[in-house]
C-alpha cells in the first residue's frame, strides 16, 4: 500500500511538472504569427479609453530581423528588440510620423516599452509584457 501511495505521488508530481512545462514553452515563434493590440497598460491614472480614444497601440514582431513595428496609437514606430527565452528588451523607437495623439497615451506606451524585461503568453493566448513578475501591458491578437 505504501509503495502504491508513493508511486501515485511520484506520477502526480511528474504530471503537474509536465503541465507547467507545457504552459511555459511558448517561444518567440508565438510572437511572430500575429499583430498584437494593446488592451491594458499599468501605471497611468487615466482610464484606458481616455489614453487611447481613437486607436489602440499595436505591435508586430519580426523574429527573423529582431524588429518590432506598429503604432503607438496614431503614430507608427519601429525598433530592434532582443530576446533570450522569456527575457525581452526593446531599443529606442525609430522615426515615426509626428502627429499629435489625443489622450496622451503614446508617451506612456513608448516609455513602458523601454521598461519591460520579460514576456509571457497566458492560457487565453494574450501577450503580457512584464517587469519582473508584474504584467505592465497586455495585448490580444488582432483579428484583422
C-alpha positions as CSV (number, residue, x, y, z in Angstrom):
1,X,0.0,0.0,0.0
2,X,2.8,2.4,0.9
3,X,4.5,1.6,-2.5
4,X,1.3,2.4,-4.3
5,X,0.9,5.7,-2.5
6,X,4.5,6.7,-3.2
7,X,4.1,5.7,-6.8
8,X,0.9,7.7,-7.1
9,X,2.5,10.8,-5.5
10,X,5.5,10.5,-7.9
11,X,3.3,10.3,-11.0
12,X,1.1,13.2,-9.8
13,X,4.2,15.3,-9.3
14,X,5.5,14.3,-12.7
15,X,2.2,15.2,-14.3
16,X,1.9,18.6,-12.6
17,X,5.5,19.4,-13.5
18,X,4.9,18.5,-17.2
19,X,1.8,20.6,-17.3
20,X,3.7,23.6,-16.0
21,X,6.5,22.9,-18.6
22,X,3.9,22.7,-21.4
23,X,2.4,26.0,-20.2
24,X,5.7,27.9,-20.3
25,X,7.1,26.5,-23.5
26,X,5.8,29.3,-25.7
27,X,8.6,30.7,-27.7
28,X,9.3,33.8,-29.8
29,X,7.7,32.0,-32.7
30,X,4.4,32.6,-30.9
31,X,5.1,36.3,-31.1
32,X,5.7,36.5,-34.8
33,X,2.4,35.0,-36.0
34,X,0.2,37.9,-35.1
35,X,-0.3,41.6,-34.8
36,X,-1.0,42.3,-31.1
37,X,-3.3,45.1,-29.9
38,X,-2.9,46.7,-26.5
39,X,-5.9,46.2,-24.2
40,X,-4.3,47.1,-20.8
41,X,-1.4,49.3,-19.6
42,X,-0.4,49.7,-16.0
43,X,0.6,53.0,-14.4
44,X,-1.4,55.9,-15.7
45,X,-4.2,57.3,-13.6
46,X,-6.2,58.0,-16.7
47,X,-8.7,55.4,-17.9
48,X,-7.5,53.2,-20.8
49,X,-10.2,54.6,-23.2
50,X,-9.1,58.1,-22.3
51,X,-5.4,57.4,-23.1
52,X,-6.4,55.9,-26.5
53,X,-9.7,57.4,-27.6
54,X,-9.2,56.8,-31.3
55,X,-6.8,53.9,-31.9
56,X,-5.1,51.4,-29.6
57,X,-1.3,50.8,-29.9
58,X,-0.3,47.7,-31.8
59,X,2.9,45.7,-32.1
60,X,4.1,43.2,-34.6
61,X,7.3,41.1,-34.1
62,X,9.6,40.1,-36.9
63,X,11.6,37.3,-35.3
64,X,13.9,36.9,-38.3
65,X,15.3,40.5,-38.1
66,X,14.6,41.0,-34.3
67,X,12.5,44.1,-35.1
68,X,9.1,45.3,-33.9
69,X,6.9,47.7,-35.6
70,X,3.4,49.0,-35.1
71,X,1.5,52.0,-34.0
72,X,1.8,53.9,-30.7
73,X,-1.8,54.9,-31.1
74,X,-1.7,57.4,-34.0
75,X,2.0,57.3,-35.0
76,X,4.0,54.4,-36.4
77,X,7.2,53.2,-34.7
78,X,9.9,50.6,-35.4
79,X,12.5,49.3,-33.0
80,X,15.0,46.5,-32.6
81,X,14.5,44.0,-29.8
82,X,16.5,41.3,-28.1
83,X,15.0,38.2,-26.6
84,X,16.5,35.2,-24.8
85,X,13.9,32.7,-23.6
86,X,11.3,34.8,-21.8
87,X,13.5,37.9,-21.4
88,X,13.0,40.7,-23.8
89,X,14.2,44.3,-24.2
90,X,13.3,46.9,-26.8
91,X,15.6,49.5,-28.3
92,X,14.8,53.1,-28.9
93,X,11.8,53.5,-31.3
94,X,12.8,54.7,-34.7
95,X,11.4,57.6,-36.8
96,X,7.7,58.0,-36.5
97,X,5.2,60.3,-38.1
98,X,4.8,63.1,-35.6
99,X,1.1,63.6,-35.4
100,X,-0.4,64.8,-32.1
101,X,-2.2,61.8,-30.5
102,X,-5.3,62.6,-28.4
103,X,-5.3,61.3,-24.9
104,X,-1.5,61.3,-24.2
105,X,-1.2,57.5,-24.3
106,X,1.6,57.5,-26.9
107,X,4.3,58.6,-24.5
108,X,3.0,56.2,-21.8
109,X,3.2,53.3,-24.3
110,X,6.7,54.1,-25.6
111,X,8.1,54.7,-22.1
112,X,6.7,51.4,-20.8
113,X,8.2,49.6,-23.8
114,X,11.6,50.6,-22.6
115,X,11.0,49.3,-19.1
116,X,9.7,45.8,-19.7
117,X,12.1,42.9,-19.3
118,X,10.2,39.7,-20.0
119,X,7.1,38.4,-21.6
120,X,4.6,35.6,-21.3
121,X,1.7,34.3,-23.3
122,X,-1.1,33.3,-21.0
123,X,-3.5,30.4,-21.3
124,X,-6.0,32.7,-23.1
125,X,-3.4,33.5,-25.8
126,X,-2.7,37.0,-24.6
127,X,0.7,38.6,-24.7
128,X,1.9,40.1,-21.4
129,X,4.9,42.4,-21.3
130,X,6.2,42.3,-17.7
131,X,8.6,44.0,-15.4
132,X,9.7,41.1,-13.2
133,X,6.6,39.1,-12.5
134,X,4.2,42.1,-12.9
135,X,2.3,42.4,-16.2
136,X,2.7,46.0,-17.3
137,X,1.0,45.7,-20.7
138,X,-1.4,43.1,-22.1
139,X,-2.1,42.6,-25.8
140,X,-4.6,40.5,-27.6
141,X,-4.2,39.1,-31.1
142,X,-5.7,41.5,-33.6
143,X,-8.3,39.7,-35.7
144,X,-7.6,41.6,-38.9
